[in-house]
Amino acid sequence: MDNANIETQTEEQGEKNKSKSKSSRKSALDFRKYTKQIWLAGLGAFSRAEEEGNKLFDSLVKVGEELESKTGDLADTTVGKVTEKAKESVSDTKDKVEKILDTSVNHSLNRIGLVTPKDLQHIEQLLVQLHIKVDALIEENQKLKAKLNEK
């Protein structure tokens, strides 16, 4: 081989090496660029997922609060109705028991010969009627005396 050939080959290899080093530098830059883009895309995805997750969480909390409010109101209404019915039932039962006891006690007192509150009320009514009649008779008697004294 002659020197010219060797020099040509050496120059060609030098140029190939230069182009390889440019190419490898370009590849390294492209790789860094792509890895940075991938990293940024990951950060963006994480940020968006966090944002959407927070929105979803907030909306779920709001729905939960509304549901709790509705069920709480429904439960309060139901408890109120049941309580009212129970009070009415207890009151009715109490009244019935009182009537039965009053009747029973009155019958027992009558059998023994004791005066019952009902008997006392009846006697009181009779006394009021008697008092009215006595007052009327006294008034009539005074009118008759007045007529006799005039004659």
C-alpha positions as a LaTeX table, in Angstrom:
\begin{tabular}{lrrr}
\hline
Residue & $x$ (\AA) & $y$ (\AA) & $z$ (\AA) \\
\hline
Met1 & 0.00 & 0.00 & 0.00 \\
Asp2 & 1.23 & 3.32 & $-0.75$ \\
Asn3 & 1.30 & 6.34 & 1.44 \\
Ala4 & $-1.47$ & 8.10 & $-0.42$ \\
Asn5 & $-3.82$ & 5.22 & 0.16 \\
Ile6 & $-2.94$ & 5.08 & 3.81 \\
Glu7 & $-3.47$ & 8.78 & 4.21 \\
Thr8 & $-6.82$ & 8.55 & 2.45 \\
Gln9 & $-7.89$ & 5.70 & 4.68 \\
Thr10 & $-6.72$ & 7.57 & 7.74 \\
Glu11 & $-8.64$ & 10.65 & 6.69 \\
Glu12 & $-11.73$ & 8.60 & 6.01 \\
Gln13 & $-11.48$ & 6.94 & 9.42 \\
Gly14 & $-10.98$ & 10.36 & 11.03 \\
Glu15 & $-14.08$ & 11.66 & 9.32 \\
Lys16 & $-16.02$ & 8.54 & 10.34 \\
Asn17 & $-14.84$ & 9.00 & 13.91 \\
Lys18 & $-15.88$ & 12.66 & 13.84 \\
Ser19 & $-19.29$ & 11.77 & 12.49 \\
Lys20 & $-19.60$ & 8.97 & 15.08 \\
Ser21 & $-18.72$ & 11.34 & 17.90 \\
Lys22 & $-21.21$ & 13.90 & 16.57 \\
Ser23 & $-23.79$ & 11.16 & 16.22 \\
Ser24 & $-23.13$ & 9.81 & 19.71 \\
Arg25 & $-23.31$ & 13.33 & 21.15 \\
Lys26 & $-26.58$ & 13.87 & 19.32 \\
Ser27 & $-27.89$ & 10.52 & 20.58 \\
Ala28 & $-26.92$ & 11.40 & 24.15 \\
Leu29 & $-28.65$ & 14.76 & 23.83 \\
Asp30 & $-31.75$ & 13.12 & 22.34 \\
Phe31 & $-31.75$ & 10.53 & 25.13 \\
Arg32 & $-31.54$ & 13.25 & 27.78 \\
Lys33 & $-34.25$ & 15.22 & 26.02 \\
Tyr34 & $-36.57$ & 12.20 & 25.89 \\
Thr35 & $-35.88$ & 11.16 & 29.47 \\
Lys36 & $-36.64$ & 14.70 & 30.62 \\
Gln37 & $-39.87$ & 14.68 & 28.60 \\
Ile38 & $-40.82$ & 11.32 & 30.10 \\
Trp39 & $-40.08$ & 12.67 & 33.59 \\
Leu40 & $-42.16$ & 15.81 & 32.94 \\
Ala41 & $-45.01$ & 13.72 & 31.51 \\
Gly42 & $-44.92$ & 11.57 & 34.65 \\
Leu43 & $-45.02$ & 14.67 & 36.86 \\
Gly44 & $-47.91$ & 16.05 & 34.83 \\
Ala45 & $-49.80$ & 12.76 & 35.09 \\
Phe46 & $-49.19$ & 12.62 & 38.84 \\
Ser47 & $-50.35$ & 16.22 & 39.25 \\
Arg48 & $-53.48$ & 15.66 & 37.19 \\
Ala49 & $-54.27$ & 12.40 & 39.02 \\
Glu50 & $-53.89$ & 14.18 & 42.36 \\
Glu51 & $-56.10$ & 17.06 & 41.20 \\
Glu52 & $-58.79$ & 14.76 & 39.80 \\
Gly53 & $-58.53$ & 12.55 & 42.89 \\
Asn54 & $-59.08$ & 15.55 & 45.15 \\
Lys55 & $-62.08$ & 16.66 & 43.08 \\
Leu56 & $-63.54$ & 13.15 & 43.17 \\
Phe57 & $-62.88$ & 12.89 & 46.92 \\
Asp58 & $-64.57$ & 16.26 & 47.55 \\
Ser59 & $-67.60$ & 15.31 & 45.46 \\
Leu60 & $-67.89$ & 11.96 & 47.27 \\
Val61 & $-67.74$ & 13.74 & 50.64 \\
Lys62 & $-70.48$ & 16.12 & 49.51 \\
Val63 & $-72.69$ & 13.24 & 48.34 \\
Gly64 & $-72.04$ & 11.45 & 51.63 \\
Glu65 & $-73.03$ & 14.51 & 53.64 \\
Glu66 & $-76.26$ & 14.90 & 51.66 \\
Leu67 & $-77.10$ & 11.24 & 52.13 \\
Glu68 & $-76.35$ & 11.41 & 55.84 \\
Ser69 & $-78.57$ & 14.49 & 56.17 \\
Lys70 & $-81.44$ & 12.81 & 54.32 \\
Thr71 & $-81.19$ & 9.58 & 56.28 \\
Gly72 & $-80.82$ & 11.51 & 59.54 \\
Asp73 & $-83.97$ & 13.51 & 58.80 \\
Leu74 & $-85.81$ & 10.35 & 57.81 \\
Ala75 & $-84.67$ & 8.58 & 60.97 \\
Asp76 & $-85.70$ & 11.56 & 63.12 \\
Thr77 & $-89.12$ & 11.66 & 61.46 \\
Thr78 & $-89.60$ & 7.92 & 61.89 \\
Val79 & $-88.51$ & 8.02 & 65.52 \\
Gly80 & $-90.86$ & 10.95 & 66.12 \\
Lys81 & $-93.81$ & 9.10 & 64.62 \\
Val82 & $-93.09$ & 5.91 & 66.54 \\
Thr83 & $-92.67$ & 7.88 & 69.77 \\
Glu84 & $-95.96$ & 9.69 & 69.21 \\
Lys85 & $-97.80$ & 6.43 & 68.52 \\
Ala86 & $-96.26$ & 4.86 & 71.62 \\
Lys87 & $-97.35$ & 7.85 & 73.74 \\
Glu88 & $-100.90$ & 7.61 & 72.38 \\
Ser89 & $-101.00$ & 3.88 & 73.02 \\
Val90 & $-99.68$ & 4.29 & 76.57 \\
Ser91 & $-102.14$ & 7.10 & 77.24 \\
Asp92 & $-105.08$ & 5.04 & 75.93 \\
Thr93 & $-104.01$ & 2.02 & 77.95 \\
Lys94 & $-103.56$ & 4.17 & 81.06 \\
Asp95 & $-107.07$ & 5.62 & 80.66 \\
Lys96 & $-108.57$ & 2.16 & 80.22 \\
Val97 & $-106.75$ & 0.83 & 83.30 \\
Glu98 & $-107.87$ & 3.85 & 85.36 \\
Lys99 & $-111.50$ & 3.31 & 84.34 \\
Ile100 & $-111.31$ & $-0.38$ & 85.18 \\
Leu101 & $-109.72$ & 0.39 & 88.56 \\
Asp102 & $-112.27$ & 3.12 & 89.34 \\
Thr103 & $-115.16$ & 0.81 & 88.50 \\
Ser104 & $-113.63$ & $-2.00$ & 90.52 \\
Val105 & $-112.93$ & 0.19 & 93.54 \\
Asn106 & $-116.41$ & 1.75 & 93.42 \\
His107 & $-118.08$ & $-1.68$ & 93.29 \\
Ser108 & $-115.94$ & $-2.87$ & 96.18 \\
Leu109 & $-116.75$ & 0.22 & 98.26 \\
Asn110 & $-120.47$ & $-0.16$ & 97.50 \\
Arg111 & $-120.39$ & $-3.79$ & 98.63 \\
Ile112 & $-118.74$ & $-2.78$ & 101.88 \\
Gly113 & $-121.19$ & 0.08 & 102.31 \\
Leu114 & $-118.72$ & 2.96 & 102.02 \\
Val115 & $-119.43$ & 6.13 & 100.09 \\
Thr116 & $-117.67$ & 6.53 & 96.74 \\
Pro117 & $-116.55$ & 9.79 & 95.13 \\
Lys118 & $-119.34$ & 9.30 & 92.59 \\
Asp119 & $-121.85$ & 9.06 & 95.43 \\
Leu120 & $-120.47$ & 12.26 & 96.95 \\
Gln121 & $-120.84$ & 14.10 & 93.63 \\
His122 & $-124.45$ & 12.94 & 93.37 \\
Ile123 & $-125.16$ & 14.08 & 96.94 \\
Glu124 & $-123.53$ & 17.43 & 96.20 \\
Gln125 & $-125.80$ & 17.92 & 93.15 \\
Leu126 & $-128.85$ & 17.08 & 95.29 \\
Leu127 & $-127.74$ & 19.60 & 97.94 \\
Val128 & $-127.37$ & 22.33 & 95.32 \\
Gln129 & $-130.90$ & 21.60 & 94.01 \\
Leu130 & $-132.26$ & 21.55 & 97.56 \\
His131 & $-130.55$ & 24.84 & 98.34 \\
Ile132 & $-132.16$ & 26.44 & 95.26 \\
Lys133 & $-135.60$ & 25.20 & 96.34 \\
Val134 & $-135.11$ & 26.41 & 99.93 \\
Asp135 & $-134.05$ & 29.84 & 98.67 \\
Ala136 & $-137.15$ & 29.97 & 96.46 \\
Leu137 & $-139.38$ & 28.99 & 99.40 \\
Ile138 & $-137.80$ & 31.62 & 101.66 \\
Glu139 & $-138.39$ & 34.27 & 99.02 \\
Glu140 & $-142.02$ & 33.15 & 98.57 \\
Asn141 & $-142.52$ & 33.13 & 102.34 \\
Gln142 & $-141.22$ & 36.69 & 102.62 \\
Lys143 & $-143.59$ & 37.84 & 99.87 \\
Leu144 & $-146.54$ & 36.23 & 101.67 \\
Lys145 & $-145.57$ & 37.89 & 104.96 \\
Ala146 & $-145.33$ & 41.22 & 103.20 \\
Lys147 & $-148.85$ & 40.79 & 101.76 \\
Leu148 & $-150.25$ & 39.83 & 105.16 \\
Asn149 & $-148.67$ & 42.82 & 106.81 \\
Glu150 & $-150.23$ & 45.10 & 104.22 \\
Lys151 & $-153.73$ & 43.93 & 105.08 \\
\hline
\end{tabular}
